[in-house]
Amino acid sequence: MKQKQQIKNKHSGSARARSDQCIMDKENRLKSTLEGKISRIETFIESANEETDSVEIKVKLRTVIALQKNAEELRNNYYAIPNVKDAELTAVDEDLHLLEVRLELLEVKIETILNSSKKSSSGAVMKTNDNFEIKTKIPPLVLPEFSGKYEEFSSFKIQFDDLITNNILLSESQKLYYLRSCLTHEVNYLCSNLDNFDLLYEFLENRYENERLIINIHIQNILKIEKIQNENSTGIRNMIDCVEKKLRALKVLKYEQNKLSDV
């Protein structure tokens, strides 16, 4: 009788494992589909030019926003699968994080294209002498801020470059104005005597693109994570998410986990 019960339990466990794997395979297919959609939008945006219909671009923006929600739902679905190995969840989380980063960059690029299109359609005022100058009315932009935290400079730089630095419709003085408006706290004070865009931009790069210091900051943040007072799934999950976020940042900096002892 006992042997029959053991066989029954074994079969039941095998059935659950097969069921979990089927769910995992289904979510993996959805993740691949999501990645394919992102790649197609990236290709479309890279080939977009002045003749591209703005309506199409707006549709792509709505799609990007919808895909961001899909990515979050997909992450929740993975976490809801019982008996999934931590290594599998970590790999999935890294994949989804990269997809979310690509979606964020797409959103910024599309917003930049649409803003540029608005400037063009609102009418450029041409002033002619021996040479001519084009002045445009700049619509309000939601710009990123930089307070001087080394670990946040890379993200700030990517967003600012997409919105301002690479915008050919902006003059150097306009770019300088926008860059200054993004700087807060001590970094604003440090740069107060720089009145040239290129000089200010170069100063920020030289000071804040300190890879070794950024690595140390991320590692110290890992070491400072508070102990879990009450052991529960939410607290453990939050701690794991926090550590994995820092480890992903170190991975982007090409600093492997097995080198942490060097610090």
N, C-alpha and C positions, 0 to 999 in steps of 0.2 A: 504493500500500500504506500509505504514511504517512498519507494523507488518510483512508483507511478506519479506521485506528487512532484518529485524532483524532475522527472521527464517533462511533466506538464509545465512546471515553472521555467524550465530551460527553453521549451518551445515558445512560451509566452514572451520571454526575454528576447528571443531571436526575432519574433514578430514585431516587437516594439522597435528593435534596432533597425529592421528593414523599413518600418514606417518612418522613423526619424530620417533615415538616409534618403527615402523618397522625397520627403519634404525639403531636405537639404539640396537635393538635385534640382528640384523645382525652383527654389530660391536662387540657386546658382545660374539657372537659365534666365531668370528675370534680371539678374545682375549683368549677364552678358548682353541681354537686350538693351538694358539701360546704357551700357558702355557704347554699344553700337549707335544709339540715338545721339549720344553726346558727340561721338566722332563725326557723325554726319553734319551736325550743327556747326562744329568747329571748322569743317571743310567749307561749309557755306559762308561763314563769317570771314574766313581768311580770303575768300575770293570776292567778297563784297566790294563794290566801288560806288562812285557817285551815281551810276545808272541803276543800281539795285533799288528795287521798289521798297520804299520805307515801310509799306504795309507788311511785306514779307518779313522784314527785319523785326517788326513789332510782334508778329506771330511767333517768330523764333524766341523772342524774349519771354513771351507767355509760356512757351514750351519749356524753356529753361527753368522757370519758376515752378512749373508743374513737376519737372524731373527732380528738382531739389526735394519736393515733398515725397516723391516716390523713393528717393534714396533713403530718407529718414524712415519711411514705412518699411522698407526692405531691411534696414538695420533692426528695427523692432521685431520683424518676423524671424530673423535669424536668432535673436536673443530668446525668443519664445520657444524655440525648438528644444525639447528636453534631451539630456544626455549628449550634448555636443561637446567635443573636446575643446579645452581652452585654446589650444594651438590653432584649431580651425577657426574659432571665433576671432582670435587675434589677426589671422591672415585676412579674414573677411572684413574686419574693421579697418585694416590698412587699405584694402582695395576700395572700400566705400569712402574712406577719407580722401583718397586721391581723386575719386570721381566727384566728390563734393568740391574739392579745390578747383577742378576743371570747370565745374558749373559756375562757381563764383567768378572765375576769370572771364568766362563767357558772358556772364551778366554785366560785368564791368565794361567789357569790350563793346557789347551791343548798346549799352547806355551811352558810351562815348560816340559811337557811330550816329545814334539818334540825335544826340546833342549837337554834333557837327552838322547834321542835316538841317536841324532847326536854325542854326546860325546862317547856313547858306540860303535857306528859303526866306528868312526874315529880311534878307536883303543886305548885301555888303555895300557900304558907301565908299565910292572910289573918288580919290582926290588926286588930280593930275597937275603936275608941273613938268619939269624935264623928266622926272620919274613919276610913278604913281604909287599910292599907298592904299592898301585895303584895310578898313577898320570894320570890325564886326561888333555887334552888341552881344555880350556874353550872357547866356541864360544862367540862372542860379545852378550851381553844382554842389552836390553833397560830397565834400572832400574828406579824405581820411585825416586823422590828427596824429601827430607824433610828439610824445612827451619827453623823449630822451631815453626810453628803455631800449637797451641794445637788442634784446631778443625780439622786439617788435619792428625793427627798422626794415628788415627784408620785406615783410608784408606791406608796410607803408610804402616802400619804394615801388613795388610792383603796381599797386593801385594808383599812386601818383603819376607814374610814367604813362600808364594807360590813359588816364584822364587828361593830363596836362603836358608832361614833357614831350610826348610824341604827337601832340596836337599841332599840326602845321598852321592852323589858323590863328594861333596865339603868338603875340610878339614876346620878346625876351622880358620886357618890363611887366607884361601881364603874367608870364610864368613866375617871375620873381614875386609878384603880388600874391599869387595863389600859394606859392611855396611858403612864404612868410605867414600867411593866414592859417597854414596847417600846423605850424610849430607852436607848442605850448610849454609851459613851465620853464625849467632852466635852459632848455635848448633854444628857446626864443631869445633869452638874454644873451647866450653865448654867440648867437649869430647876428646880433643887433647892428654890428658895424660892417656887415657884408652887404653891399648894395648892388651886386651883380649876380644874376641867376646862376651862371656857370660856376662862379667862385663859391657861392653858397652851397650849391649841389655837391661840388667836389669836397667841400669842407665836411658835409654830412657823411659822405661816403667814406672819407679817410678816418673820421672819428668813430662812426658807428658800425662799419663793416669789419669789426674785430672778431674774427671767427673763433679764436681761442677763448676770448672773454665770454662770448655768447654760449659756447659749449659749457664753460664753467658755471654760468648762470643757470642753464637748464639742469645740470647735474645737481647743483645746490638746491634747486627747487624740488627735485626728486627727493633729496635727503631730508628736506624740511616738511614733507608731507606728514600731517598729523596722524597719530595712531587712531585706529577705529575704536571708539569707546564701547559701542554696542555692536556686536557682530551680527549683522543682518545683510541680506542680499543687496539692498540698495546701497548701503555704506561701502560694501566690498566692491560693488560694480563702479561706484563713483571713484574710489581709490584707483582701481585698475584703469579706468578711463583717463584719469589724471596722469598716471605713470606712462601709459601708452602714448598720450599726447606729447609728453616730453621726449620719449624715446623716438617718436616719429620725427620730431624736430631735430634730434641728434642725427638721425639717419639721413635727413635732407642735407645736413652738414657733413655727411660721409664719415661720421664718427660712430664706429661699431660698438655694440654693447660690451663686447669682451675687452674693450680698451678702457673701461671706466676706471680700472685700477691705476691708470697712468696719472689720474688727476690728484 
